């Protein structure tokens, strides 16, 4: 069941659907942490992870993978990935409470750029000069987004936004490290196991924050938290499914649809109009990411042609 015929349009639609679901989920994170609801990040992490589990289990049953999909040969690898991934989730949730929605989204785009750097550092991957240049360009875009916070005053709101920028960048760094752990896990582990055990680990770690300020949510807030978790599970399934129908290099650029959605939601739901600096910085980061993806796609096609040329014709 892992090998599916290539259906690019279906893959793109699934990826865009996953981006939409995750962006709406992030909006619910912000809604439950702002506006007097005051749900702390650790409690949000628990709800996001715990209520994603039923969705993931149903998905595994429908695919006939419940038995083999939960098997693991590297439990410690899942634990390390879970710790780093949960830290990323918690910091991203906290940043959403401190920053305007489009700004937090834009800073999060640093994660795929940092994956390139960490892959060279920890996996020994050969990083070409072009990719390093694009990473530098993308990080310059992140600095553009961060620049208002780097020159903030000592007033309360400015301090909080500066803290939010630092937290968001920390979340992006942890998210990139989590991707490095995933790259190691996929060598031996099934995607379904990686998705399931991460949700289990992050739910447990979120629950451990119970003594540190959880609050009893009102029924409406509780419903939003449950929906947030369900959307997280659905989004993960849509994302995983998208890579079964199309090459990663084809659908990866559609991650940046989230910027359009973040601007719309930030404007119409939270009354947060993006500044010109945020839009300019986000544009630089997106351009760098797309150029890396296009370059890697071209190199992949060249490698495929070389392999075909070296294959004996029968």
C-alpha positions as CSV (number, residue, x, y, z in Angstrom):
1,X,0.0,0.0,0.0
2,X,3.0,2.3,0.3
3,X,3.6,2.5,-3.4
4,X,1.0,4.5,-5.2
5,X,0.9,5.7,-8.8
6,X,2.0,9.3,-9.3
7,X,-1.0,11.6,-9.4
8,X,0.4,15.1,-9.1
9,X,-2.9,17.0,-9.1
10,X,-4.2,14.9,-6.2
11,X,-0.9,15.3,-4.3
12,X,-1.0,19.1,-4.7
13,X,-4.6,19.2,-3.6
14,X,-3.9,17.1,-0.5
15,X,-0.9,19.3,0.3
16,X,-2.9,22.5,0.0
17,X,-5.6,20.9,2.1
18,X,-3.1,20.0,4.8
19,X,-1.7,23.5,4.8
20,X,-5.2,24.9,5.2
21,X,-6.1,22.6,8.0
22,X,-2.8,23.3,9.9
23,X,-3.3,27.1,9.5
24,X,-6.8,26.9,10.8
25,X,-5.5,24.8,13.7
26,X,-2.9,27.5,14.4
27,X,-5.6,30.1,14.4
28,X,-7.4,28.1,17.1
29,X,-4.2,27.9,19.1
30,X,-4.0,31.7,19.0
31,X,-7.7,32.1,19.8
32,X,-7.5,29.9,22.9
33,X,-4.4,31.7,24.1
34,X,-5.5,35.2,23.4
35,X,-8.7,37.1,24.2
36,X,-8.8,36.3,27.9
37,X,-9.0,32.5,27.3
38,X,-5.5,32.1,28.6
39,X,-4.8,28.4,27.9
40,X,-1.1,27.8,28.5
41,X,1.1,26.3,25.7
42,X,1.6,23.0,27.6
43,X,-2.1,22.4,27.9
44,X,-2.6,23.3,24.2
45,X,0.1,20.8,23.3
46,X,-1.7,18.1,25.2
47,X,-5.1,18.7,23.6
48,X,-3.4,19.1,20.1
49,X,-1.7,15.7,20.5
50,X,-4.2,13.6,22.5
51,X,-7.2,14.4,20.4
52,X,-5.2,13.7,17.2
53,X,-4.7,10.1,18.3
54,X,-8.2,8.8,17.5
55,X,-8.0,10.3,14.0
56,X,-4.6,8.7,13.4
57,X,-5.8,5.3,14.8
58,X,-8.9,5.4,12.5
59,X,-6.7,6.2,9.6
60,X,-4.4,3.2,10.3
61,X,-7.4,0.9,10.6
62,X,-8.7,2.1,7.3
63,X,-5.3,1.5,5.7
64,X,-5.1,-2.0,7.3
65,X,-1.9,-0.9,9.1
66,X,-2.9,-0.9,12.7
67,X,-0.9,-4.0,13.4
68,X,2.3,-3.2,11.6
69,X,1.9,0.6,11.6
70,X,2.6,0.9,15.3
71,X,5.6,-1.4,15.4
72,X,8.9,0.3,16.1
73,X,12.5,-0.8,16.0
74,X,13.9,2.4,17.4
75,X,11.9,3.5,20.5
76,X,14.7,5.8,21.7
77,X,14.7,7.5,18.3
78,X,11.0,8.2,18.6
79,X,11.6,9.6,22.2
80,X,14.3,12.0,21.0
81,X,12.2,13.1,18.1
82,X,9.2,13.5,20.4
83,X,11.1,15.7,22.9
84,X,12.5,18.0,20.2
85,X,9.2,18.1,18.2
86,X,7.2,18.8,21.4
87,X,9.5,21.7,22.3
88,X,9.0,23.1,18.8
89,X,5.2,22.8,19.1
90,X,5.2,24.5,22.5
91,X,7.4,27.3,21.4
92,X,5.4,27.9,18.2
93,X,2.1,27.9,20.3
94,X,3.6,30.4,22.7
95,X,4.9,32.6,19.8
96,X,1.3,32.7,18.4
97,X,0.1,34.1,21.7
98,X,2.8,36.9,21.6
99,X,3.0,37.8,17.9
100,X,0.6,38.8,15.1
101,X,-0.5,35.7,13.2
102,X,1.3,36.6,9.9
103,X,4.6,37.5,11.7
104,X,4.7,34.2,13.6
105,X,4.0,32.3,10.4
106,X,6.8,34.1,8.5
107,X,9.4,33.4,11.2
108,X,8.4,29.7,11.1
109,X,9.6,29.6,7.5
110,X,13.2,29.6,8.9
111,X,12.7,25.9,9.8
112,X,13.2,24.3,6.3
113,X,16.2,26.6,5.8
114,X,17.8,25.5,9.0
115,X,17.2,21.8,8.0
116,X,19.8,22.4,5.3
117,X,22.3,23.6,7.8
118,X,21.6,20.9,10.4
119,X,21.7,18.2,7.7
120,X,25.3,19.2,6.9
121,X,26.2,19.4,10.6
122,X,24.7,16.3,11.9
123,X,24.1,14.0,8.9
124,X,27.2,14.8,6.9
125,X,25.2,15.7,3.9
126,X,27.0,17.5,1.1
127,X,25.6,21.0,0.9
128,X,26.4,22.8,-2.4
129,X,27.4,26.4,-2.6
130,X,24.0,27.3,-4.2
131,X,22.0,25.9,-1.3
132,X,24.2,27.7,1.2
133,X,23.7,30.9,-0.7
134,X,19.9,30.5,-0.7
135,X,19.9,29.6,3.0
136,X,21.8,32.8,3.7
137,X,19.3,34.7,1.6
138,X,16.4,33.1,3.5
139,X,17.9,33.8,6.9
140,X,18.4,37.4,5.8
141,X,14.6,37.5,5.1
142,X,14.0,36.2,8.6
143,X,16.2,39.0,10.0
144,X,14.1,41.5,8.0
145,X,10.9,40.1,9.7
146,X,12.7,40.2,13.1
147,X,14.2,43.7,12.6
148,X,11.4,45.6,14.3
149,X,11.7,43.4,17.4
150,X,15.5,43.8,17.5
151,X,15.1,47.5,17.8
152,X,12.1,47.4,20.2
153,X,11.9,49.7,23.1
154,X,11.6,48.8,26.8
155,X,7.8,49.2,26.8
156,X,5.7,46.2,27.8
157,X,4.2,45.4,24.4
158,X,7.5,45.7,22.6
159,X,9.2,43.5,25.1
160,X,6.5,40.8,24.7
161,X,6.8,41.0,20.9
162,X,10.6,40.7,21.1
163,X,10.2,37.7,23.4
164,X,7.7,36.3,20.8
165,X,10.2,36.7,18.0
166,X,12.9,34.9,20.0
167,X,10.5,32.1,20.9
168,X,9.3,31.7,17.3
169,X,12.9,31.4,16.1
170,X,13.6,28.8,18.8
171,X,10.5,26.9,17.7
172,X,11.8,27.0,14.1
173,X,15.2,25.7,15.2
174,X,13.6,22.8,17.2
175,X,11.3,22.0,14.2
176,X,14.4,21.8,12.0
177,X,16.1,19.5,14.5
178,X,13.0,17.3,14.6
179,X,13.3,16.9,10.8
180,X,16.8,15.6,11.2
181,X,15.6,12.9,13.7
182,X,12.8,12.0,11.2
183,X,15.4,11.6,8.4
184,X,17.2,9.1,10.6
185,X,13.9,7.3,11.6
186,X,12.6,6.8,8.1
187,X,15.5,4.5,7.3
188,X,13.9,1.8,9.5
189,X,10.5,3.0,10.6
190,X,7.2,3.4,8.8
191,X,5.6,6.8,8.4
192,X,2.5,5.7,10.3
193,X,4.7,4.7,13.3
194,X,6.5,8.0,13.3
195,X,3.2,10.0,13.2
196,X,1.6,7.8,15.9
197,X,4.5,7.7,18.4
198,X,5.1,11.4,18.1
199,X,1.5,12.1,19.0
200,X,1.8,9.8,22.0
201,X,5.1,11.3,23.2
202,X,3.9,14.9,22.8
203,X,0.6,14.1,24.6
204,X,2.5,12.7,27.6
205,X,5.0,15.6,27.7
206,X,2.1,18.1,27.4
207,X,0.3,16.3,30.3
208,X,3.5,16.7,32.5
209,X,3.0,20.4,32.4
210,X,-0.3,20.0,34.4
211,X,1.2,21.3,37.7
212,X,2.5,24.5,35.9
213,X,-0.6,26.5,35.4
214,X,-3.3,24.6,33.5
215,X,-6.7,26.2,33.8
216,X,-10.2,24.7,33.6
217,X,-11.5,25.8,30.2
218,X,-15.1,26.9,29.7
219,X,-17.2,24.5,27.5
220,X,-16.7,26.7,24.4
221,X,-12.9,26.8,24.9
222,X,-12.8,23.1,25.6
223,X,-14.6,22.5,22.3
224,X,-12.1,24.7,20.5
225,X,-9.2,22.7,22.0
226,X,-10.7,19.4,21.0
227,X,-11.3,20.7,17.5
228,X,-7.7,21.9,17.4
229,X,-6.5,18.3,18.2
230,X,-8.8,16.7,15.6
231,X,-7.6,19.2,13.0
232,X,-4.0,18.3,13.9
233,X,-4.7,14.6,13.2
234,X,-6.5,15.3,10.0
235,X,-3.8,17.7,8.8
236,X,-1.1,15.1,9.5
237,X,-2.9,12.5,7.5
238,X,-3.5,14.8,4.6
239,X,0.2,15.8,4.6
240,X,1.4,12.2,4.7
241,X,-1.0,11.2,2.0
242,X,0.1,14.0,-0.3
243,X,3.6,12.5,-0.5
244,X,2.2,9.2,-1.6
245,X,0.8,10.8,-4.8
246,X,3.5,13.3,-5.8
247,X,7.2,14.0,-5.5
248,X,8.2,16.1,-2.5
249,X,10.0,18.6,-4.7
250,X,6.7,19.2,-6.6
251,X,4.4,19.8,-3.6
252,X,6.9,21.4,-1.1
253,X,6.4,25.0,-2.5
254,X,2.7,24.8,-1.6
255,X,3.8,25.1,2.1
256,X,3.9,28.8,1.4
257,X,0.1,29.0,0.8
258,X,0.0,29.3,4.6
259,X,1.3,32.9,4.3
260,X,-1.7,33.9,2.3
261,X,-4.0,32.2,4.7
262,X,-2.2,33.7,7.7
263,X,-2.6,37.2,6.3
264,X,-6.3,36.6,5.6
265,X,-7.0,35.1,9.0
266,X,-4.8,37.6,10.9
267,X,-6.6,40.5,9.2
268,X,-10.2,39.3,9.3
269,X,-10.2,37.3,12.5
270,X,-7.6,38.9,14.8
271,X,-7.5,42.4,13.2
272,X,-3.8,42.1,12.6
273,X,-2.7,43.8,9.3
274,X,0.7,42.6,8.2
275,X,3.4,45.4,8.0
276,X,5.4,46.0,4.9
277,X,8.5,44.8,6.6
278,X,6.9,41.4,7.5
279,X,5.6,41.0,3.9
280,X,9.1,41.9,2.4
281,X,10.9,39.6,4.7
282,X,8.4,36.7,4.1
283,X,8.8,37.3,0.4
284,X,12.6,36.9,0.6
285,X,12.3,33.7,2.7
286,X,9.7,32.2,0.4
287,X,11.8,33.0,-2.7
288,X,14.9,31.4,-1.2
289,X,12.9,28.3,-0.3
290,X,11.4,27.9,-3.7
291,X,14.7,28.4,-5.4
292,X,16.2,25.6,-3.3
293,X,13.3,23.3,-4.1
294,X,13.6,24.0,-7.9
295,X,17.3,23.5,-7.8
296,X,17.0,20.1,-6.0
297,X,14.3,19.1,-8.4
298,X,16.5,19.8,-11.3
299,X,19.4,17.9,-9.8
300,X,17.1,15.0,-9.0
301,X,16.0,14.8,-12.7
302,X,19.7,14.8,-13.8
303,X,20.5,12.0,-11.4
304,X,17.6,10.0,-12.7
305,X,18.8,10.5,-16.3
306,X,22.3,9.4,-15.4
307,X,21.0,6.2,-13.7
308,X,18.9,5.4,-16.7
309,X,21.9,6.0,-19.0
310,X,24.0,3.6,-16.9
311,X,21.3,0.9,-16.8
312,X,21.9,-1.9,-19.3
313,X,19.2,-2.0,-21.9
314,X,17.7,-5.5,-22.3
